Amino acid sequence: MEATQSTVKRYRQVGSILAVALLTTVFGEVKILPFDNAPFRFGLGSIVFFLAILIQPLPILLTGFVTGIVVACSRIAMDFLLHADYILTDSFAEHMPATIFYIVFALCLSKVDLQKIKNHPFLLGIFGMLFESIANISEQLITSLFVTKSWQPIETYMLFFAVGCLRSFFVVGVYSTITFSEQKKQMHNLLAIHTD
């Protein structure tokens, strides 16, 4: 019986990780390309990833690794389907830095006790901004080194902090709203029980 419950729990966890990876991939395609002639992008994927990690307790590093691989593979597959002049090595080099983003972001998130700081929205937002900025800078450095072979001016890296700030505090706002709504519902149910 315990073995069956453990297996079911494991399958649910795998399903949740894949759901996070797929949702992140889909929303990551809603994007802004801030630099001309560079594959670096700002998408909504990291918002979905960060929010999912806050809502659903999952192994953060594994989720980040799987998400990064799924994001990169889906973009490589889209290149194959949509571009007649598709070259696998070029597509791989262009999209693999996205894997670095999710692995670094997850690695940073795994270094703090999210359960403790979830109740401190400002602190959670600061950590989110910092970690996303580190992940974005890591992705950009890999892109510059292996793809574009050119470096962005140092001023452009400030953009990573600005975008990280906006996205992280947006996620914290959404998460806080969901949490408050759940607490309100629980309180309402508790009051209903006591008044019966």
N, C-alpha and C positions, 0 to 999 in steps of 0.2 A: 504493500500500500504506500509506504513512504517513498519507495523507489519510483512508483508511478507518479506521485505528486511532484517529486524532484524532476522527473523527465518532463512533465507538463510545464512546470515552472521554467525549465531551461528552454523549451520550445517557445514559450510566451516571450521570454527575454530575447531570444534570437529574432522572433517576429517583431518585437518592439524596436530592436536595433536596426533591422532592415527597413521598418517603416520610417524611422528617423532619417536614415540614409536616403531613402527615395523621396521623402518630402523635402529634404534639404536640397537634393538634386533638382527637383522641379522648381522650387522657389529660387534656387541659385541662378536659374536662367532668366529671371527678371533682374536685369543688370544695367549698370552704368559703366562705361569704359572711360576712365578719367585721363588716360594718356594716349596720345596719337601713336599709331603703329606699334602698340604693345598689347599683349594678350591679357594684361592684368585687368581685373574687373571688380566692381563692387556690386554684389548681389544681395538678395534677401535670404540666401541660404544660411548664412551664419546666424541670422535672427531666429530662424526656425530651429537650428541646431542648439543654440544656447537656451531657448525657451523649452525645448523638449528635455534637455538635460536637467533643467530646474523642476519641471513638472513630473517627469518619470525617472525614478532612481534606477540608473543603468550603469554598467561599468564604463566609466568615462573614456578611458584610453582605447578600449576595444571599439566603442561606438565612434570615436573620432577616426580611428584607423579605417574601419569599415566604410564610414561616410566618405572619407577622402578617396578611397579606392573606387567606390560606386560613382562619385561625382566625376572623377577623371575618366573612368571607363565609359560612362554615358556620353561625355563630350567627345571622346575619341570615336565612339560609335556614330555619333551625329555627323562628325566630320566625314566619316566613311560613306554615310548615306547621302549627304548633301553636297559634297564637293567632288567634282570629276577629277581634279588634280590631286587627289588624296595621297599623301605619303605617310605611312604609319609612324616612322621615326620622328618626323616633324610634328605630327599631331600629338604623339606621346610626350615629346619635349615641351610642347606648348601647354598641355593640360595637367601634367604631373605636379607642377608647383601647387595646384589646388589641393592635392593630397597633403602637401607639407603644411598648408594653412590649417586644415582640420586636425592633423596630428599635433601640431604645436599648440593650437588653441585648447585641445583636449588635455594635453600634457600640463599646460598652465592651470587649467581648471582643476585637474586632479591634485594639484599641490596645495589647495586650500580646502577647508572643511565647509563645503557648500551648505550642508544642513544647518550649521551654526550661523552663517552670514545671510541666509535666506530671509531672516527676520530683521535685517538691517539694510533696507533698500539702497541707501546712499552708498554704503560700503560695497554692496553687491554690484552696483553700477560702476564704481571706481575700478574694482577688480575686473569686471567685464570689459571695460574700456581699455585697461592696461593689457589684458591678455589678448584681446582682439587686435590691438595695435602691434603687439609683438608678433602675432601670427601673420598679420598683413605684411609687416616688414620682412619677416622670414620668407614669405612667398615672393615678395618683390625682389629680394636679393637673389633667390634661386632663379627667378625669371631673368633678371639682368645678367647673371653669370652664365646661364646655359641656353637661353632663348634669344634675347634681343642683343646680347653682347654690348649693351650700352647702359649707362647708369643715370638714374633720375637725379636732378638737383636735390640737394639736402632739404630745401624748403618744401618739396613735395611730400616729404615724409610726415610733415605736420598734418597733412590731409588725413593720414591714417588715424591720428589721434582724434581729429574732429569727427570723422565718420564713425570711429569706434565709440566715441562718446554718445553720438546720436543713436546708434543702433543699440548699444548696451542699455542706455537709460530707457529707450523705447521698450526693450524686452522686460526690464525691471518693472516698468509701469504696467505692462500687460500682465505679467506674473502677479504683481501685487493686487491688481483688479480681480484676477481669477481667484486668488487666495482669499481676498476679502469677501467675494461673492460666496465662496464655499463656506467660510466661517459664519456668514450671515444666515445661510441656509441651514447649517447645523444648529445654530442658536434658535432659529425659528422652529425647527423640528423638536428641539429639546423643550422649548416653552410650550409647544402644542401637547407634548406628552404629559407635562406637569399640570396643564390646565384641564386635561380629560378626567 
